[in-house]
Amino acid sequence: MKLEIARGLFLVGALGVASLCAAAWHEPDSNVVKSNNGLGYCPAPPSVRLKQAEMRPDQDLLLFMYSLSQGMRSSG
């Protein structure tokens, strides 16, 4: 088999594979998922979703953050 024929067959095969890949390519459409109250997909049960606890930092939060930042330093 001549080199030119082998190159041609390889090119035809590569173009065939590329065209099959292009035909099989599937990208989903860009959709916006909407819900009536914004809680359409929530892994928590409805009774827990309605309760919102207030989060208040305790008095030692600043000391805790300072100790974390000091512990990350290298001693060398």
PDB file of N, CA, C and O in Angstrom, chain B, residues numbered from 101:
ATOM      1  N   MET B 101       0.847  -1.167   0.000  1.00  0.00           N
ATOM      2  CA  MET B 101       0.000   0.000   0.000  1.00  0.00           C
ATOM      3  C   MET B 101       0.895   1.232   0.000  1.00  0.00           C
ATOM      4  O   MET B 101       1.858   1.317   0.763  1.00  0.00           O
ATOM      5  N   LYS B 102       0.574   2.152  -0.837  1.00  0.00           N
ATOM      6  CA  LYS B 102       1.379   3.359  -0.922  1.00  0.00           C
ATOM      7  C   LYS B 102       1.100   4.264   0.273  1.00  0.00           C
ATOM      8  O   LYS B 102       0.052   4.177   0.913  1.00  0.00           O
ATOM      9  N   LEU B 103       2.046   5.118   0.548  1.00  0.00           N
ATOM     10  CA  LEU B 103       1.930   6.039   1.673  1.00  0.00           C
ATOM     11  C   LEU B 103       0.783   7.024   1.459  1.00  0.00           C
ATOM     12  O   LEU B 103       0.085   7.380   2.409  1.00  0.00           O
ATOM     13  N   GLU B 104       0.589   7.462   0.228  1.00  0.00           N
ATOM     14  CA  GLU B 104      -0.483   8.416  -0.051  1.00  0.00           C
ATOM     15  C   GLU B 104      -1.859   7.801   0.186  1.00  0.00           C
ATOM     16  O   GLU B 104      -2.767   8.470   0.680  1.00  0.00           O
ATOM     17  N   ILE B 105      -2.008   6.540  -0.165  1.00  0.00           N
ATOM     18  CA  ILE B 105      -3.284   5.857   0.039  1.00  0.00           C
ATOM     19  C   ILE B 105      -3.538   5.657   1.534  1.00  0.00           C
ATOM     20  O   ILE B 105      -4.661   5.833   2.007  1.00  0.00           O
ATOM     21  N   ALA B 106      -2.491   5.287   2.271  1.00  0.00           N
ATOM     22  CA  ALA B 106      -2.629   5.102   3.715  1.00  0.00           C
ATOM     23  C   ALA B 106      -2.994   6.418   4.391  1.00  0.00           C
ATOM     24  O   ALA B 106      -3.842   6.446   5.283  1.00  0.00           O
ATOM     25  N   ARG B 107      -2.357   7.511   3.968  1.00  0.00           N
ATOM     26  CA  ARG B 107      -2.688   8.828   4.531  1.00  0.00           C
ATOM     27  C   ARG B 107      -4.132   9.205   4.209  1.00  0.00           C
ATOM     28  O   ARG B 107      -4.842   9.731   5.066  1.00  0.00           O
ATOM     29  N   GLY B 108      -4.558   8.943   2.999  1.00  0.00           N
ATOM     30  CA  GLY B 108      -5.932   9.256   2.604  1.00  0.00           C
ATOM     31  C   GLY B 108      -6.949   8.467   3.401  1.00  0.00           C
ATOM     32  O   GLY B 108      -7.963   9.013   3.837  1.00  0.00           O
ATOM     33  N   LEU B 109      -6.681   7.171   3.596  1.00  0.00           N
ATOM     34  CA  LEU B 109      -7.596   6.350   4.393  1.00  0.00           C
ATOM     35  C   LEU B 109      -7.623   6.804   5.852  1.00  0.00           C
ATOM     36  O   LEU B 109      -8.680   6.828   6.483  1.00  0.00           O
ATOM     37  N   PHE B 110      -6.465   7.161   6.375  1.00  0.00           N
ATOM     38  CA  PHE B 110      -6.406   7.662   7.745  1.00  0.00           C
ATOM     39  C   PHE B 110      -7.188   8.964   7.870  1.00  0.00           C
ATOM     40  O   PHE B 110      -7.914   9.159   8.845  1.00  0.00           O
ATOM     41  N   LEU B 111      -7.045   9.858   6.890  1.00  0.00           N
ATOM     42  CA  LEU B 111      -7.764  11.128   6.908  1.00  0.00           C
ATOM     43  C   LEU B 111      -9.271  10.908   6.818  1.00  0.00           C
ATOM     44  O   LEU B 111     -10.038  11.551   7.536  1.00  0.00           O
ATOM     45  N   VAL B 112      -9.696  10.005   5.944  1.00  0.00           N
ATOM     46  CA  VAL B 112     -11.121   9.704   5.819  1.00  0.00           C
ATOM     47  C   VAL B 112     -11.650   9.103   7.122  1.00  0.00           C
ATOM     48  O   VAL B 112     -12.747   9.447   7.561  1.00  0.00           O
ATOM     49  N   GLY B 113     -10.883   8.212   7.737  1.00  0.00           N
ATOM     50  CA  GLY B 113     -11.297   7.620   9.011  1.00  0.00           C
ATOM     51  C   GLY B 113     -11.386   8.658  10.117  1.00  0.00           C
ATOM     52  O   GLY B 113     -12.332   8.656  10.905  1.00  0.00           O
ATOM     53  N   ALA B 114     -10.390   9.551  10.174  1.00  0.00           N
ATOM     54  CA  ALA B 114     -10.398  10.583  11.207  1.00  0.00           C
ATOM     55  C   ALA B 114     -11.571  11.538  11.013  1.00  0.00           C
ATOM     56  O   ALA B 114     -12.220  11.931  11.982  1.00  0.00           O
ATOM     57  N   LEU B 115     -11.843  11.909   9.774  1.00  0.00           N
ATOM     58  CA  LEU B 115     -12.989  12.779   9.511  1.00  0.00           C
ATOM     59  C   LEU B 115     -14.308  12.073   9.820  1.00  0.00           C
ATOM     60  O   LEU B 115     -15.260  12.711  10.271  1.00  0.00           O
ATOM     61  N   GLY B 116     -14.371  10.773   9.581  1.00  0.00           N
ATOM     62  CA  GLY B 116     -15.569  10.010   9.920  1.00  0.00           C
ATOM     63  C   GLY B 116     -15.810   9.975  11.417  1.00  0.00           C
ATOM     64  O   GLY B 116     -16.938  10.151  11.878  1.00  0.00           O
ATOM     65  N   VAL B 117     -14.749   9.748  12.172  1.00  0.00           N
ATOM     66  CA  VAL B 117     -14.880   9.728  13.632  1.00  0.00           C
ATOM     67  C   VAL B 117     -15.278  11.107  14.142  1.00  0.00           C
ATOM     68  O   VAL B 117     -16.133  11.223  15.020  1.00  0.00           O
ATOM     69  N   ALA B 118     -14.657  12.162  13.589  1.00  0.00           N
ATOM     70  CA  ALA B 118     -14.987  13.520  14.016  1.00  0.00           C
ATOM     71  C   ALA B 118     -16.435  13.870  13.682  1.00  0.00           C
ATOM     72  O   ALA B 118     -17.108  14.530  14.474  1.00  0.00           O
ATOM     73  N   SER B 119     -16.916  13.438  12.529  1.00  0.00           N
ATOM     74  CA  SER B 119     -18.307  13.733  12.171  1.00  0.00           C
ATOM     75  C   SER B 119     -19.280  12.943  13.040  1.00  0.00           C
ATOM     76  O   SER B 119     -20.346  13.454  13.383  1.00  0.00           O
ATOM     77  N   LEU B 120     -18.939  11.715  13.402  1.00  0.00           N
ATOM     78  CA  LEU B 120     -19.787  10.952  14.326  1.00  0.00           C
ATOM     79  C   LEU B 120     -19.831  11.604  15.702  1.00  0.00           C
ATOM     80  O   LEU B 120     -20.884  11.662  16.337  1.00  0.00           O
ATOM     81  N   CYS B 121     -18.683  12.090  16.156  1.00  0.00           N
ATOM     82  CA  CYS B 121     -18.646  12.786  17.451  1.00  0.00           C
ATOM     83  C   CYS B 121     -19.481  14.059  17.401  1.00  0.00           C
ATOM     84  O   CYS B 121     -20.209  14.363  18.346  1.00  0.00           O
ATOM     85  N   ALA B 122     -19.380  14.801  16.308  1.00  0.00           N
ATOM     86  CA  ALA B 122     -20.160  16.035  16.175  1.00  0.00           C
ATOM     87  C   ALA B 122     -21.655  15.733  16.113  1.00  0.00           C
ATOM     88  O   ALA B 122     -22.459  16.496  16.648  1.00  0.00           O
ATOM     89  N   ALA B 123     -22.033  14.640  15.472  1.00  0.00           N
ATOM     90  CA  ALA B 123     -23.452  14.284  15.384  1.00  0.00           C
ATOM     91  C   ALA B 123     -23.986  13.799  16.726  1.00  0.00           C
ATOM     92  O   ALA B 123     -25.158  14.009  17.038  1.00  0.00           O
ATOM     93  N   ALA B 124     -23.145  13.160  17.516  1.00  0.00           N
ATOM     94  CA  ALA B 124     -23.587  12.632  18.803  1.00  0.00           C
ATOM     95  C   ALA B 124     -23.506  13.663  19.922  1.00  0.00           C
ATOM     96  O   ALA B 124     -23.970  13.412  21.034  1.00  0.00           O
ATOM     97  N   TRP B 125     -22.923  14.814  19.633  1.00  0.00           N
ATOM     98  CA  TRP B 125     -22.745  15.849  20.656  1.00  0.00           C
ATOM     99  C   TRP B 125     -24.112  16.366  21.068  1.00  0.00           C
ATOM    100  O   TRP B 125     -24.943  16.698  20.223  1.00  0.00           O
ATOM    101  N   HIS B 126     -24.338  16.430  22.373  1.00  0.00           N
ATOM    102  CA  HIS B 126     -25.615  16.936  22.868  1.00  0.00           C
ATOM    103  C   HIS B 126     -25.343  17.879  24.018  1.00  0.00           C
ATOM    104  O   HIS B 126     -24.797  17.480  25.047  1.00  0.00           O
ATOM    105  N   GLU B 127     -25.725  19.137  23.841  1.00  0.00           N
ATOM    106  CA  GLU B 127     -25.645  20.101  24.923  1.00  0.00           C
ATOM    107  C   GLU B 127     -27.064  20.453  25.323  1.00  0.00           C
ATOM    108  O   GLU B 127     -27.902  20.736  24.466  1.00  0.00           O
ATOM    109  N   PRO B 128     -27.336  20.439  26.605  1.00  0.00           N
ATOM    110  CA  PRO B 128     -28.694  20.797  27.028  1.00  0.00           C
ATOM    111  C   PRO B 128     -28.955  22.285  26.797  1.00  0.00           C
ATOM    112  O   PRO B 128     -28.039  23.107  26.811  1.00  0.00           O
ATOM    113  N   ASP B 129     -30.208  22.598  26.589  1.00  0.00           N
ATOM    114  CA  ASP B 129     -30.587  23.993  26.385  1.00  0.00           C
ATOM    115  C   ASP B 129     -30.426  24.768  27.683  1.00  0.00           C
ATOM    116  O   ASP B 129     -30.435  24.191  28.771  1.00  0.00           O
ATOM    117  N   SER B 130     -30.280  26.065  27.556  1.00  0.00           N
ATOM    118  CA  SER B 130     -30.162  26.900  28.749  1.00  0.00           C
ATOM    119  C   SER B 130     -31.561  27.219  29.245  1.00  0.00           C
ATOM    120  O   SER B 130     -32.300  27.976  28.614  1.00  0.00           O
ATOM    121  N   ASN B 131     -31.912  26.643  30.367  1.00  0.00           N
ATOM    122  CA  ASN B 131     -33.225  26.843  30.971  1.00  0.00           C
ATOM    123  C   ASN B 131     -33.047  27.422  32.361  1.00  0.00           C
ATOM    124  O   ASN B 131     -32.030  27.197  33.016  1.00  0.00           O
ATOM    125  N   VAL B 132     -34.029  28.156  32.794  1.00  0.00           N
ATOM    126  CA  VAL B 132     -34.042  28.680  34.148  1.00  0.00           C
ATOM    127  C   VAL B 132     -35.078  27.883  34.922  1.00  0.00           C
ATOM    128  O   VAL B 132     -36.245  27.818  34.535  1.00  0.00           O
ATOM    129  N   VAL B 133     -34.642  27.281  36.017  1.00  0.00           N
ATOM    130  CA  VAL B 133     -35.554  26.512  36.846  1.00  0.00           C
ATOM    131  C   VAL B 133     -36.254  27.483  37.783  1.00  0.00           C
ATOM    132  O   VAL B 133     -35.605  28.225  38.520  1.00  0.00           O
ATOM    133  N   LYS B 134     -37.569  27.473  37.752  1.00  0.00           N
ATOM    134  CA  LYS B 134     -38.339  28.413  38.566  1.00  0.00           C
ATOM    135  C   LYS B 134     -39.215  27.644  39.537  1.00  0.00           C
ATOM    136  O   LYS B 134     -39.631  26.514  39.283  1.00  0.00           O
ATOM    137  N   SER B 135     -39.477  28.289  40.644  1.00  0.00           N
ATOM    138  CA  SER B 135     -40.384  27.734  41.628  1.00  0.00           C
ATOM    139  C   SER B 135     -41.279  28.865  42.111  1.00  0.00           C
ATOM    140  O   SER B 135     -40.970  30.040  41.915  1.00  0.00           O
ATOM    141  N   ASN B 136     -42.374  28.508  42.734  1.00  0.00           N
ATOM    142  CA  ASN B 136     -43.299  29.555  43.143  1.00  0.00           C
ATOM    143  C   ASN B 136     -42.777  30.372  44.326  1.00  0.00           C
ATOM    144  O   ASN B 136     -43.061  31.567  44.404  1.00  0.00           O
ATOM    145  N   ASN B 137     -42.032  29.774  45.238  1.00  0.00           N
ATOM    146  CA  ASN B 137     -41.547  30.517  46.391  1.00  0.00           C
ATOM    147  C   ASN B 137     -40.033  30.434  46.556  1.00  0.00           C
ATOM    148  O   ASN B 137     -39.514  30.886  47.576  1.00  0.00           O
ATOM    149  N   GLY B 138     -39.324  29.886  45.613  1.00  0.00           N
ATOM    150  CA  GLY B 138     -37.878  29.792  45.712  1.00  0.00           C
ATOM    151  C   GLY B 138     -37.394  28.565  46.454  1.00  0.00           C
ATOM    152  O   GLY B 138     -36.187  28.349  46.562  1.00  0.00           O
ATOM    153  N   LEU B 139     -38.304  27.758  46.966  1.00  0.00           N
ATOM    154  CA  LEU B 139     -37.922  26.562  47.720  1.00  0.00           C
ATOM    155  C   LEU B 139     -38.342  25.300  46.973  1.00  0.00           C
ATOM    156  O   LEU B 139     -38.677  24.296  47.601  1.00  0.00           O
ATOM    157  N   GLY B 140     -38.328  25.339  45.658  1.00  0.00           N
ATOM    158  CA  GLY B 140     -38.775  24.203  44.862  1.00  0.00           C
ATOM    159  C   GLY B 140     -37.920  22.976  45.069  1.00  0.00           C
ATOM    160  O   GLY B 140     -38.444  21.870  45.203  1.00  0.00           O
ATOM    161  N   TYR B 141     -36.623  23.149  45.096  1.00  0.00           N
ATOM    162  CA  TYR B 141     -35.732  22.019  45.324  1.00  0.00           C
ATOM    163  C   TYR B 141     -34.933  22.309  46.575  1.00  0.00           C
ATOM    164  O   TYR B 141     -33.962  23.064  46.539  1.00  0.00           O
ATOM    165  N   CYS B 142     -35.329  21.730  47.649  1.00  0.00           N
ATOM    166  CA  CYS B 142     -34.640  21.915  48.922  1.00  0.00           C
ATOM    167  C   CYS B 142     -34.578  20.546  49.588  1.00  0.00           C
ATOM    168  O   CYS B 142     -35.616  19.905  49.759  1.00  0.00           O
ATOM    169  N   PRO B 143     -33.378  20.077  49.973  1.00  0.00           N
ATOM    170  CA  PRO B 143     -33.279  18.737  50.558  1.00  0.00           C
ATOM    171  C   PRO B 143     -33.886  18.624  51.954  1.00  0.00           C
ATOM    172  O   PRO B 143     -34.070  17.510  52.445  1.00  0.00           O
ATOM    173  N   ALA B 144     -34.198  19.732  52.599  1.00  0.00           N
ATOM    174  CA  ALA B 144     -34.767  19.681  53.943  1.00  0.00           C
ATOM    175  C   ALA B 144     -36.283  19.504  53.856  1.00  0.00           C
ATOM    176  O   ALA B 144     -36.902  19.934  52.882  1.00  0.00           O
ATOM    177  N   PRO B 145     -36.882  18.877  54.863  1.00  0.00           N
ATOM    178  CA  PRO B 145     -38.339  18.747  54.870  1.00  0.00           C
ATOM    179  C   PRO B 145     -39.006  20.119  55.043  1.00  0.00           C
ATOM    180  O   PRO B 145     -38.378  21.049  55.549  1.00  0.00           O
ATOM    181  N   PRO B 146     -40.261  20.250  54.629  1.00  0.00           N
ATOM    182  CA  PRO B 146     -40.925  21.558  54.690  1.00  0.00           C
ATOM    183  C   PRO B 146     -41.022  22.141  56.090  1.00  0.00           C
ATOM    184  O   PRO B 146     -40.965  23.360  56.247  1.00  0.00           O
ATOM    185  N   SER B 147     -41.165  21.307  57.109  1.00  0.00           N
ATOM    186  CA  SER B 147     -41.274  21.837  58.469  1.00  0.00           C
ATOM    187  C   SER B 147     -39.970  22.476  58.930  1.00  0.00           C
ATOM    188  O   SER B 147     -39.991  23.423  59.717  1.00  0.00           O
ATOM    189  N   VAL B 148     -38.852  21.977  58.457  1.00  0.00           N
ATOM    190  CA  VAL B 148     -37.558  22.537  58.846  1.00  0.00           C
ATOM    191  C   VAL B 148     -37.242  23.770  58.013  1.00  0.00           C
ATOM    192  O   VAL B 148     -36.579  24.688  58.494  1.00  0.00           O
ATOM    193  N   ARG B 149     -37.709  23.801  56.771  1.00  0.00           N
ATOM    194  CA  ARG B 149     -37.421  24.930  55.888  1.00  0.00           C
ATOM    195  C   ARG B 149     -38.018  26.224  56.413  1.00  0.00           C
ATOM    196  O   ARG B 149     -37.438  27.293  56.223  1.00  0.00           O
ATOM    197  N   LEU B 150     -39.168  26.143  57.070  1.00  0.00           N
ATOM    198  CA  LEU B 150     -39.842  27.353  57.511  1.00  0.00           C
ATOM    199  C   LEU B 150     -39.194  27.964  58.743  1.00  0.00           C
ATOM    200  O   LEU B 150     -39.346  29.162  58.986  1.00  0.00           O
ATOM    201  N   LYS B 151     -38.490  27.185  59.508  1.00  0.00           N
ATOM    202  CA  LYS B 151     -37.829  27.695  60.706  1.00  0.00           C
ATOM    203  C   LYS B 151     -36.467  28.255  60.335  1.00  0.00           C
ATOM    204  O   LYS B 151     -35.659  27.582  59.696  1.00  0.00           O
ATOM    205  N   GLN B 152     -36.225  29.481  60.735  1.00  0.00           N
ATOM    206  CA  GLN B 152     -34.922  30.084  60.510  1.00  0.00           C
ATOM    207  C   GLN B 152     -34.384  30.525  61.861  1.00  0.00           C
ATOM    208  O   GLN B 152     -34.926  31.425  62.503  1.00  0.00           O
ATOM    209  N   ALA B 153     -33.325  29.885  62.270  1.00  0.00           N
ATOM    210  CA  ALA B 153     -32.742  30.207  63.565  1.00  0.00           C
ATOM    211  C   ALA B 153     -31.839  31.425  63.439  1.00  0.00           C
ATOM    212  O   ALA B 153     -31.120  31.590  62.453  1.00  0.00           O
ATOM    213  N   GLU B 154     -31.893  32.267  64.454  1.00  0.00           N
ATOM    214  CA  GLU B 154     -30.996  33.417  64.473  1.00  0.00           C
ATOM    215  C   GLU B 154     -29.624  32.943  64.914  1.00  0.00           C
ATOM    216  O   GLU B 154     -29.491  32.186  65.876  1.00  0.00           O
ATOM    217  N   MET B 155     -28.627  33.390  64.211  1.00  0.00           N
ATOM    218  CA  MET B 155     -27.266  33.000  64.549  1.00  0.00           C
ATOM    219  C   MET B 155     -26.580  34.191  65.190  1.00  0.00           C
ATOM    220  O   MET B 155     -26.439  35.251  64.580  1.00  0.00           O
ATOM    221  N   ARG B 156     -26.163  34.000  66.411  1.00  0.00           N
ATOM    222  CA  ARG B 156     -25.438  35.048  67.119  1.00  0.00           C
ATOM    223  C   ARG B 156     -24.084  34.489  67.532  1.00  0.00           C
ATOM    224  O   ARG B 156     -24.015  33.440  68.173  1.00  0.00           O
ATOM    225  N   PRO B 157     -23.021  35.171  67.175  1.00  0.00           N
ATOM    226  CA  PRO B 157     -21.707  34.686  67.602  1.00  0.00           C
ATOM    227  C   PRO B 157     -21.539  34.853  69.105  1.00  0.00           C
ATOM    228  O   PRO B 157     -21.996  35.835  69.692  1.00  0.00           O
ATOM    229  N   ASP B 158     -20.885  33.892  69.709  1.00  0.00           N
ATOM    230  CA  ASP B 158     -20.647  34.005  71.143  1.00  0.00           C
ATOM    231  C   ASP B 158     -19.456  34.924  71.401  1.00  0.00           C
ATOM    232  O   ASP B 158     -18.846  35.442  70.467  1.00  0.00           O
ATOM    233  N   GLN B 159     -19.136  35.118  72.666  1.00  0.00           N
ATOM    234  CA  GLN B 159     -18.107  36.082  73.045  1.00  0.00           C
ATOM    235  C   GLN B 159     -16.701  35.604  72.705  1.00  0.00           C
ATOM    236  O   GLN B 159     -15.787  36.418  72.579  1.00  0.00           O
ATOM    237  N   ASP B 160     -16.519  34.306  72.556  1.00  0.00           N
ATOM    238  CA  ASP B 160     -15.180  33.776  72.319  1.00  0.00           C
ATOM    239  C   ASP B 160     -14.856  33.603  70.840  1.00  0.00           C
ATOM    240  O   ASP B 160     -13.828  33.013  70.505  1.00  0.00           O
ATOM    241  N   LEU B 161     -15.705  34.101  69.953  1.00  0.00           N
ATOM    242  CA  LEU B 161     -15.473  33.907  68.529  1.00  0.00           C
ATOM    243  C   LEU B 161     -14.213  34.622  68.060  1.00  0.00           C
ATOM    244  O   LEU B 161     -13.426  34.054  67.303  1.00  0.00           O
ATOM    245  N   LEU B 162     -14.011  35.868  68.502  1.00  0.00           N
ATOM    246  CA  LEU B 162     -12.822  36.609  68.094  1.00  0.00           C
ATOM    247  C   LEU B 162     -11.562  35.930  68.624  1.00  0.00           C
ATOM    248  O   LEU B 162     -10.560  35.849  67.914  1.00  0.00           O
ATOM    249  N   LEU B 163     -11.601  35.448  69.849  1.00  0.00           N
ATOM    250  CA  LEU B 163     -10.459  34.742  70.417  1.00  0.00           C
ATOM    251  C   LEU B 163     -10.194  33.446  69.659  1.00  0.00           C
ATOM    252  O   LEU B 163      -9.038  33.086  69.434  1.00  0.00           O
ATOM    253  N   PHE B 164     -11.237  32.752  69.269  1.00  0.00           N
ATOM    254  CA  PHE B 164     -11.088  31.522  68.507  1.00  0.00           C
ATOM    255  C   PHE B 164     -10.464  31.793  67.139  1.00  0.00           C
ATOM    256  O   PHE B 164      -9.570  31.064  66.709  1.00  0.00           O
ATOM    257  N   MET B 165     -10.929  32.834  66.457  1.00  0.00           N
ATOM    258  CA  MET B 165     -10.370  33.187  65.151  1.00  0.00           C
ATOM    259  C   MET B 165      -8.901  33.585  65.282  1.00  0.00           C
ATOM    260  O   MET B 165      -8.084  33.226  64.435  1.00  0.00           O
ATOM    261  N   TYR B 166      -8.563  34.322  66.335  1.00  0.00           N
ATOM    262  CA  TYR B 166      -7.174  34.717  66.551  1.00  0.00           C
ATOM    263  C   TYR B 166      -6.301  33.492  66.810  1.00  0.00           C
ATOM    264  O   TYR B 166      -5.183  33.414  66.300  1.00  0.00           O
ATOM    265  N   SER B 167      -6.789  32.546  67.584  1.00  0.00           N
ATOM    266  CA  SER B 167      -5.986  31.353  67.872  1.00  0.00           C
ATOM    267  C   SER B 167      -5.813  30.498  66.621  1.00  0.00           C
ATOM    268  O   SER B 167      -4.768  29.873  66.442  1.00  0.00           O
ATOM    269  N   LEU B 168      -6.822  30.463  65.758  1.00  0.00           N
ATOM    270  CA  LEU B 168      -6.673  29.728  64.505  1.00  0.00           C
ATOM    271  C   LEU B 168      -5.622  30.364  63.612  1.00  0.00           C
ATOM    272  O   LEU B 168      -4.827  29.659  62.990  1.00  0.00           O
ATOM    273  N   SER B 169      -5.609  31.682  63.543  1.00  0.00           N
ATOM    274  CA  SER B 169      -4.623  32.347  62.688  1.00  0.00           C
ATOM    275  C   SER B 169      -3.218  32.208  63.259  1.00  0.00           C
ATOM    276  O   SER B 169      -2.255  32.135  62.497  1.00  0.00           O
ATOM    277  N   GLN B 170      -3.079  32.170  64.563  1.00  0.00           N
ATOM    278  CA  GLN B 170      -1.760  32.005  65.167  1.00  0.00           C
ATOM    279  C   GLN B 170      -1.261  30.579  65.019  1.00  0.00           C
ATOM    280  O   GLN B 170      -0.056  30.355  64.903  1.00  0.00           O
ATOM    281  N   GLY B 171      -2.155  29.627  65.022  1.00  0.00           N
ATOM    282  CA  GLY B 171      -1.760  28.234  64.898  1.00  0.00           C
ATOM    283  C   GLY B 171      -1.316  27.860  63.500  1.00  0.00           C
ATOM    284  O   GLY B 171      -0.660  26.834  63.318  1.00  0.00           O
ATOM    285  N   MET B 172      -1.656  28.662  62.511  1.00  0.00           N
ATOM    286  CA  MET B 172      -1.295  28.355  61.133  1.00  0.00           C
ATOM    287  C   MET B 172       0.104  28.839  60.778  1.00  0.00           C
ATOM    288  O   MET B 172       0.622  28.487  59.718  1.00  0.00           O
ATOM    289  N   ARG B 173       0.718  29.626  61.625  1.00  0.00           N
ATOM    290  CA  ARG B 173       2.064  30.116  61.343  1.00  0.00           C
ATOM    291  C   ARG B 173       3.081  28.994  61.488  1.00  0.00           C
ATOM    292  O   ARG B 173       2.916  28.079  62.295  1.00  0.00           O
ATOM    293  N   SER B 174       4.126  29.087  60.694  1.00  0.00           N
ATOM    294  CA  SER B 174       5.206  28.111  60.840  1.00  0.00           C
ATOM    295  C   SER B 174       6.177  28.614  61.895  1.00  0.00           C
ATOM    296  O   SER B 174       6.419  29.816  61.997  1.00  0.00           O
ATOM    297  N   SER B 175       6.728  27.708  62.672  1.00  0.00           N
ATOM    298  CA  SER B 175       7.609  28.108  63.772  1.00  0.00           C
ATOM    299  C   SER B 175       9.066  28.152  63.348  1.00  0.00           C
ATOM    300  O   SER B 175       9.939  28.269  64.208  1.00  0.00           O
ATOM    301  N   GLY B 176       9.362  28.065  62.078  1.00  0.00           N
ATOM    302  CA  GLY B 176      10.740  28.006  61.642  1.00  0.00           C
ATOM    303  C   GLY B 176      11.237  29.181  60.999  1.00  0.00           C
ATOM    304  O   GLY B 176      12.399  29.220  60.596  1.00  0.00           O
TER     305      GLY B 176
END
